[in-house]
Amino acid sequence: MSREGLTPSPVGWDSDRDIEAWLGRAPLDGNHTADACVVGLGGSGLAAVAQLAGRGLSVVGIDAGRVASGAAGRNGGFLLGGSAAFLHDAIARWGACAVELYRETLDELARLETVLGPRVVRRVGSIRLAGLPGAPESVAEAADREREVADCAAHAAALRAHGLAVQDYDGPLGTGIYLPDDAAMNPVRRALRLAAAVPPGAALHERTSARRVEAGRVSTDSGVISAGVVVVAVDGCLEVLLPQLARRVRTARLQMLATQPVAAERLSCPVYGRWGYDYAQQAPDGRLFVGGGRDLFAEQEWTTDAAPSVQVQAYLDGLAVRMAGEPVRVSHRWAASVAYTPDGRPLCVQVDDGVVAIGGYNGTGNLVGPVAARAAVALALDGTRPPDYLAS
Ligand SMILES: Cc1cc2nc3c(=O)[nH]c(=O)nc-3n(C[C@H](O)[C@H](O)[C@H](O)COP(=O)(O)OP(=O)(O)OC[C@H]3O[C@@H](n4cnc5c(N)ncnc54)[C@H](O)[C@@H]3O)c2cc1C
């Protein structure tokens, strides 16, 4: 890494034979009419497409870039039960509906596992560590770790109280809790597999940006898509496309890096530590995918810029060594945009007649996003009020 800036590199997940074989989808040209239009083809938009087409509607899905060119293809690949907030915190903030959301995400994970199989969804569980691997590097870190040990206990107690699986973890990485129901994936593989399997009646188009979204119409650079139902499934930068949501979501940047392979099975499952701000997954080929540090650079990370920064990447260099337990060689660095909401609940909101927007997953949207997509379709087609765990 140079001091001046970062040489852009591709996303680490894209170095994968299945992904390199993706043939792409043609851009949409001219005017089109469909029953429904979905803007954004990440994990959430693809779930909305499948839901709408499954209800017998003709659907046009568009993405400004490739399928999953946003956070859905650039994230840590953790498939975790629940929302961004740990269960005990979520219950304290929103009440019993937090448990309902937890169960919905586990159901969503089971559905994904059935559709995509074990090559994509690896049911290995996850570890929430108190602190980071290795001995604390300062008195402050040691004290923070002590507090987090207590918080892990409160977290585990909430899970047990609701019959959700959890075990204490005390192993080579440190202490914390193990959540056996969770899973890991290459997120791009997930999205491209789902895109390849959309039901008949749905047509997907890449490199097609929505410039304006109104009741009954989505304007692109080359025409208008007329559709009675529109689902906007854009997490990061949602408020850029729909400025009326500017007070309800705020975009932040999250950053990651990938390394050359490290010691096999150093991380047997996704690991997140230091209150969940830092995380790493080891792919079956031994590479580490490491992210975090946003809280340490909070002001500069409230941005719609999705390029990696020198400061956060320097932090991730050190974090990768702690996660690996050995020196690492970094191969890829990237970032992406996600949106946060004031009370931590994701958004599912009607913004115009027949137009529903979803997003604001607070950095944990791989399963919550598809749950929100189901709620969006139920709201748009049936007028069903979204559940209380979504802000509507
Ligand atoms: C570094 C990082 C690590 C993360 N780690 C995890 C994790 O491990 N587990 C987890 O659950 N969550 C994680 N998240 C959050 C998660 O990635 C997101 O919440 C989730 O991917 C959101 O998916 P989505 O489909 O709703 O939105 P996005 O992935 O943001 O997809 C939106 C799509 O819309 C397209 N788009 C945007 N504007 C337009 C437009 N005007 N017209 C057409 N298309 C448009 C974009 O190109 C994009 O493909 C992480 C996020 C990041 C950035």
PDBQT file of the ligand as one rigid body, heavy atoms in Angstrom, charges set to zero:
ROOT
HETATM    1  C1  LIG A 401     -17.538  -5.026   3.466  1.00  0.00    +0.000 C 
HETATM    2  C2  LIG A 401     -18.915  -5.505   3.844  1.00  0.00    +0.000 A 
HETATM    3  C3  LIG A 401     -19.034  -6.631   4.657  1.00  0.00    +0.000 A 
HETATM    4  C4  LIG A 401     -20.313  -7.087   5.014  1.00  0.00    +0.000 A 
HETATM    5  N1  LIG A 401     -20.419  -8.283   5.630  1.00  0.00    +0.000 NA
HETATM    6  C5  LIG A 401     -21.637  -8.841   5.809  1.00  0.00    +0.000 A 
HETATM    7  C6  LIG A 401     -21.765 -10.153   6.277  1.00  0.00    +0.000 A 
HETATM    8  O1  LIG A 401     -20.776 -10.866   6.459  1.00  0.00    +0.000 OA
HETATM    9  N2  LIG A 401     -23.019 -10.647   6.503  1.00  0.00    +0.000 N 
HETATM   10  C7  LIG A 401     -24.129  -9.905   6.245  1.00  0.00    +0.000 A 
HETATM   11  O2  LIG A 401     -25.242 -10.379   6.489  1.00  0.00    +0.000 OA
HETATM   12  N3  LIG A 401     -24.035  -8.663   5.727  1.00  0.00    +0.000 NA
HETATM   13  C8  LIG A 401     -22.817  -8.127   5.472  1.00  0.00    +0.000 A 
HETATM   14  N4  LIG A 401     -22.716  -6.901   4.905  1.00  0.00    +0.000 N 
HETATM   15  C9  LIG A 401     -23.940  -6.182   4.542  1.00  0.00    +0.000 C 
HETATM   16  C10 LIG A 401     -24.553  -6.808   3.297  1.00  0.00    +0.000 C 
HETATM   17  O3  LIG A 401     -23.575  -6.969   2.312  1.00  0.00    +0.000 OA
HETATM   18  C11 LIG A 401     -25.655  -5.910   2.745  1.00  0.00    +0.000 C 
HETATM   19  O4  LIG A 401     -26.541  -5.522   3.748  1.00  0.00    +0.000 OA
HETATM   20  C12 LIG A 401     -26.416  -6.673   1.676  1.00  0.00    +0.000 C 
HETATM   21  O5  LIG A 401     -25.539  -7.213   0.739  1.00  0.00    +0.000 OA
HETATM   22  C13 LIG A 401     -27.405  -5.770   1.001  1.00  0.00    +0.000 C 
HETATM   23  O6  LIG A 401     -27.881  -6.435  -0.138  1.00  0.00    +0.000 OA
HETATM   24  P1  LIG A 401     -28.912  -5.744  -1.082  1.00  0.00    +0.000 P 
HETATM   25  O7  LIG A 401     -29.212  -6.676  -2.152  1.00  0.00    +0.000 OA
HETATM   26  O8  LIG A 401     -30.028  -5.218  -0.256  1.00  0.00    +0.000 OA
HETATM   27  O9  LIG A 401     -28.175  -4.427  -1.573  1.00  0.00    +0.000 OA
HETATM   28  P2  LIG A 401     -26.860  -4.222  -2.414  1.00  0.00    +0.000 P 
HETATM   29  O10 LIG A 401     -25.942  -5.324  -2.288  1.00  0.00    +0.000 OA
HETATM   30  O11 LIG A 401     -26.396  -2.863  -2.045  1.00  0.00    +0.000 OA
HETATM   31  O12 LIG A 401     -27.376  -4.274  -3.897  1.00  0.00    +0.000 OA
HETATM   32  C14 LIG A 401     -27.969  -3.210  -4.503  1.00  0.00    +0.000 C 
HETATM   33  C15 LIG A 401     -27.722  -3.328  -5.979  1.00  0.00    +0.000 C 
HETATM   34  O13 LIG A 401     -28.401  -2.216  -6.561  1.00  0.00    +0.000 OA
HETATM   35  C16 LIG A 401     -27.629  -1.707  -7.599  1.00  0.00    +0.000 C 
HETATM   36  N5  LIG A 401     -28.030  -0.312  -7.775  1.00  0.00    +0.000 N 
HETATM   37  C17 LIG A 401     -27.777   0.745  -6.979  1.00  0.00    +0.000 A 
HETATM   38  N6  LIG A 401     -28.324   1.853  -7.484  1.00  0.00    +0.000 NA
HETATM   39  C18 LIG A 401     -28.955   1.488  -8.614  1.00  0.00    +0.000 A 
HETATM   40  C19 LIG A 401     -29.699   2.200  -9.594  1.00  0.00    +0.000 A 
HETATM   41  N7  LIG A 401     -29.907   3.516  -9.513  1.00  0.00    +0.000 N 
HETATM   42  N8  LIG A 401     -30.198   1.503 -10.643  1.00  0.00    +0.000 NA
HETATM   43  C20 LIG A 401     -29.992   0.167 -10.761  1.00  0.00    +0.000 A 
HETATM   44  N9  LIG A 401     -29.286  -0.537  -9.858  1.00  0.00    +0.000 NA
HETATM   45  C21 LIG A 401     -28.775   0.114  -8.815  1.00  0.00    +0.000 A 
HETATM   46  C22 LIG A 401     -26.204  -1.896  -7.163  1.00  0.00    +0.000 C 
HETATM   47  O14 LIG A 401     -25.337  -1.975  -8.289  1.00  0.00    +0.000 OA
HETATM   48  C23 LIG A 401     -26.269  -3.185  -6.388  1.00  0.00    +0.000 C 
HETATM   49  O15 LIG A 401     -25.902  -4.316  -7.159  1.00  0.00    +0.000 OA
HETATM   50  C24 LIG A 401     -21.473  -6.382   4.571  1.00  0.00    +0.000 A 
HETATM   51  C25 LIG A 401     -21.341  -5.263   3.760  1.00  0.00    +0.000 A 
HETATM   52  C26 LIG A 401     -20.076  -4.840   3.378  1.00  0.00    +0.000 A 
HETATM   53  C27 LIG A 401     -19.955  -3.656   2.459  1.00  0.00    +0.000 C 
ENDROOT
TORSDOF 0
